[in-house]
Amino acid sequence: MDLFTAALDHLPTTAPGQADRALSVQIVAQGPDGERTCSGLVLGTSDAVGRWHGDVPAADVRLEVPYDALRDAASGSTLGTGLVMSGRVRMEGDWPALAAFRGAARGAGLRAYLDRLAAAPPPGADGGPAADSSPAANGAGPAGAGGLVAVLAAPNDEHGELSVMARDRSRTALDLVRSTPGARLVLTGGFGAQFNTTDVPHWRHCARWLRSQGMGPGEFADCLETRHSSDDVLFLRELARRHGTGRVTVVTSDYHADRIRYLLDLVLPAAAVRAVVHPSLPPAQQAQLRGHDEAALAKSVAAALLFGPDRLLAPLRVTVEDGAERYAPAGA
């Protein structure tokens, strides 16, 4: 219950509405007996600018966290992003505006707040820092290394055929690897209702399509059996650590680029994002995809403010398949 108060205490006192170009976010945390603690965080466009304590209904955004959600986050049984995405956290007010203030994640004040939230790793977590500050993760990899080029999963159909988004992303990533000496191609995607419901992981469908496009055996190096965007950035951080790779480029769709950039800012800030456009997609579908990601970005910001950056809940299992390293959740 005192977690948010302790994390906020390093910031100056600033009541909602006192700072220009700022967004006030009230956090209401419920205790085991139903009691509530109210704290507030004021965000500027590039950092946190203040805090307050108490029930202030004039806040721009109100986040209500039930006790069971706090319990699950503290025990390490559920990712903070998952708790918000699933609707277990109640969001009121102008919460889409949270997306516009995502740049605050790079500020020293908000970073200190997030680090305090993540100071005690949950049982079974990776124990790594919230944002990886090691040389390998921040552009100081081996001399001459081409780095990693990771293509994020997009939907495939029930037969494993790639969607337009998946094909465009994969083609862009392969072209980037071929134009970057020494680069390693990384495929992502396991299973998920939103992108792959077959009994074969998405990365295999992607690899099959790329081979049909002329990808040679030496151009595909690693695969990450991820389930969602948080997995993508966390698994990729582990891969970069394992290989001591400094240069990381993530290839995704233009409508998803802002959200993945935000998640990378939290755990792998030196990574680059290559946004891919899809001119063959109908405008109505593009608008629908963009709207979905804008809402998901706001929820991702809310999750970080409540629970700190996501972290691995258990070590990954690394195996070798068809000459490629496969990273998957333990037990997969």
N, C-alpha and C positions, 0 to 999 in steps of 0.2 A: 504493500500500500504506500510506503514511503519512497518507492523507487523513483517516481517522477519528480517528487519534491527535491530529493537529493541530486538528481541529474540536472535540474534547472537552477540550483542555487548559485552556480558560478556566473549566471547572467544577471545584468542589472534589472531592477524593478521598472517595468514599463506597462502601464495599464493599456488595455485595448483602445485604439483610436488616437493614442498620443503620438504615434510615429507615422509620418507620411509614407505612402507606398509600402504599407505593411499589411500583413494578414494575421489576425489573432486566432489561435487555435486553443480551445478549451478541452482539457482531458479530464474525464470523469471516471474514476476507477472505483469499482465496487469491491468491498471486503467480504470475507467469508460469512459474516453475519448480516450482510445487507447494507452496512454503513458505506458511505461514499466519501471519497477525497477528491477535491477539485483543484486542478492546477492549470496554468495557462502558459503558452509559448507564443511569442510574437515573432513572425518571420518577415525579414526583408527580402529583397530580390536576390541578394547574394550571401545572406547569412542570417542567423538568429540575432535579433536586436534587443530582446528583453523577455521578461517573464512576470507572472503574477500568481498569487495563490488565492483561492476562494471561488465561490460560485458567482461568475460574472456572465449573466445571460446575454450580454451585448456582443459576445465573441462572434467572429465571422463564421467559424466552423466549430462544431461541438462533436467530440468523439466519446462515446460511452462504452466502457469496457466492462463486461460482466466478470464476476470472479472466476468462473470456470475458464474463460479465455485467458486471464492472467495466469491461472494455475497451469494450463497446458503450455503456455509460452515459457514459464519458468522451469517446467519439468523437461522441456526439450522434446515434447511429444509431437508438437506441431509448429511449423514455421509461422512467424508473425504475419507474413503476407497471406498465407493460407487462412488465417483467422479472420482477416479483413475481407478477403475475396469471397469467403463463404457466407458473409453477412452476419457473423457472430459479433462484430463490432458495429454499433449503431452510429451512423454518420448523419449529421443534420447541418443545415445552413448552406453556405455557398461552397460546398466541398469540392466541386469541380475546379474552383480557383486554386486549390492546392497544387494542381498540375503546373500552373503558371509560376509558382514559387519553388519549383524543384531545384532551381539553381542555388538555393540556400544550402544544399547538401555539400557544396564545396567550401563553405565558409568555416573559419576556425571555430567560431562560437558554436555553431550547430554541430560541427564535427566533435567537439568536446562533449556536447550533450549526448550524441549518439554513442560515443565511446563509453560514456558512463553507463548507458543503458545496457551495453554489451559487455561490461567489465567482467561479469561472472559467467563463464560458459556453462550452459546447461549440461546435465549428465549425458555423456556419449557424444558431445559435440566435438568439432575438429580442434577446438582450442586456439585457433589462429586469430589474428587480429581482425577487427571488423573490416577495415580497409587494409589491403596488403601493401605494406611499405617496404618490402624487401627489394633489393636491387633487381632481382630477376623479374619482378612483376611491374617494374617501373622504368623499363626501357634500357636496362643495363645488362642484357643477356650476352652470351658469347659473341666474340667479334665475328662478323660475317654471317651470323645466323639470320635466316630469312624470316623467322618467327612463325607464328600460327595464324592461319586464316580459317575461321570457324563459320560455317554456314548454319544458321538457325533453322530448325524444323518449321515447315508449313504443312498444311493438310495434304493427305493423300486419301484416295477413295477406298472403298471396301475391297478392291482388287489390288491395292498397292500402287495405283497410278498416281503420279505426282500432280498436284494442282498447278495452275499457272504460277502462283506465288513461289511454290517450291522449286519449279523448274528455273524461273528467273533468278532466284537467289543462288541456286546451285551452279548455274552457268556463270554468273558473275564471280563466284568464289573460285571456280576452277580457272577462269581467265586471270584472276588476280594471282593465284599460285604460280601459274605459268609465266607471269611477267615479273615475279619476285624470286630471284635465285635463292635456293635453299629453304623456301617456305614449305610448311607442312599443312596439308588440307585436313581439317577437322570437320567431321559430320556429326550432327546432333539429332536427338529425337528418339525416344523409346515408344511409349504407349500413352494415349490420353484420349478421352472422349472428344476433345476439341480438335484433334488433328490426326489420330490414327487408332482405329478400332480393329485392325487386323491382328493376326497372331504373330506377325513379324515386325520387329522394331522399325521405326521410320527410317533410321539411318541406312538400313539394308535396302529399302526401296530407293532411297536417294543414290546409294552406291551403284545399284543396278542401272538406274537411268543414266548416271554419269558415265558408266562404262559404255553404254550404247552411244554416247556422245564422243567417245574416243579417249576417255580417261585411262591412262596406263596404270599398271599395278604399283609403280613407284610413286605415284602422285597422291595416293590416299594413305594417310598415316595413322589417324586416330579417330575414335568414335565415342561420343558421350551419350549414354542412354538416359536422356533427360525427359522430364515430364512436363515442365513449364519453364517460364523465363527465369525464375529464380534459380532453378537447377542449372540452367545454361551458364549463368555467370559464375556460380559456385564451382561447378565441375570444371569449367574452363580455368578458373584460378588454380585448382589442384593440378591440372595438366601442365600449366605454365610453371608451377613450382617444381614438378617432377622433372621437367626437362630443362629447367633453368633458362627459360625462354623469355626474352624481354619484349619482343614485338608481338602484339596480339591485335588482330583485326577481326571484328565481328561483322558478318554480312547478314543483313535482314531487310525487310521491306520498309519503304519510306514511312508508312503509317505506324510502324512498330519502333522506329528508330529512336524517338524521344524517350519511350519507356525503357528500352534496353540501355540507352545512354545513362539514364538516371540510376538504374540498377548497377551498372558498371561503376559509376561514380562512387557508389557505396562500398564496393569490395575490390574493384580492379580499375582504378581511375585512369591509369595510363593507357588502357586499351582504346583503340580507334573503332569507329563505327562506319561501315559503308552502307549507305541507304540505297535500296534498289527500287526503281519505279516499275509499275506494271501497266504499260499503255494499253494492253489488250483487255484489261478488266473494265467492265461497264462502270460508268460513273456512280450509279446507285450502289453497287457493291463496294466500290472504293470508299464511299461516304459511310457505309455501314461499318466497314472494318476500322476506319479512322475513329468513328464514334466509340466503338468498343474499346479501342486502345486508349483513348483519352480518359474514359471512365476508369480503366484499369490503372492508368498512371496515377490518377488522384488517389486511388486505393493503395497503391504501392507507397506513395509519399506518406499517407496516413499510417500505414503499417510500420514504416521506419521511425516515425515520430513516437509511436507507442511502444515498439519492441526492439528498436535498434535494427541495424542491418541484418538480413537473414544470414544464417551460417549453417554449415552441414550438421545434420542431426546425428550422423554416424559416419564412420570412415567409408570411403568408396572401395569397391572391389575392382581390382585391375586385372584383366586377363588379356590374352592375345588370341585374336581370331583372324584368320586369313591374312596374317602378317601385320594386322593393325591392333593397336592397343585399344581395349574396350573398357570404358569407365562406367560403372553401374552402381546403383544403390546396393548395399549389403543384402544378400539374399536373392538378388535378381538373377 
